[in-house]
Amino acid sequence: MKILTYILSLLLGGFVYFLFAAYMTVSAGFSASPLISVGFAILIFGFLSWFHFYKPKIGAILLTLAFLAMYFTWPIYLLFEYFGNSEYKPSPIEFLTPIILGTLMIFLAWKGKNSELNKWTKLILAVPPAIIGLYIGGFMAIRLIG
């Protein structure tokens, strides 16, 4: 269960990050909501994807809160645009994929919180997303600050 939660959290964080990148390539400007959502996606990808290995209950709570914050700061607006009267109609994959991945991830995090992994497996799985998350988060922070 923990490995599947790990994989789903990486997919979710990567999907929202690349969705943001795709929108920013054609956008003349952006509001703070997508940037906050991407910040939570980087947090899910780089830290929370493996933190639940070490602290299962706290990790499941943080994964749940981060997913809710990520989804309700930006992808939910795509859902409203899809059903609303706007001129842009996003594809259902743009707002359904994060909700499906996030729901599965939260379910598996809560269900698998009592299972345990080998300490070397935990370490091997923690290092790559932590490095990539720090790199991308640091790059975005430097670009944002100046």
Secondary structure as GFF3:
##gff-version 3
##sequence-region A 1 146
A	DSSP	alpha_helix	2	26	.	.	.	ID=ss1
A	DSSP	alpha_helix	32	43	.	.	.	ID=ss2
A	DSSP	pi_helix	44	48	.	.	.	ID=ss3
A	DSSP	alpha_helix	49	54	.	.	.	ID=ss4
A	DSSP	alpha_helix	56	73	.	.	.	ID=ss5
A	DSSP	alpha_helix	75	83	.	.	.	ID=ss6
A	DSSP	alpha_helix	92	111	.	.	.	ID=ss7
A	DSSP	alpha_helix	119	145	.	.	.	ID=ss8
###
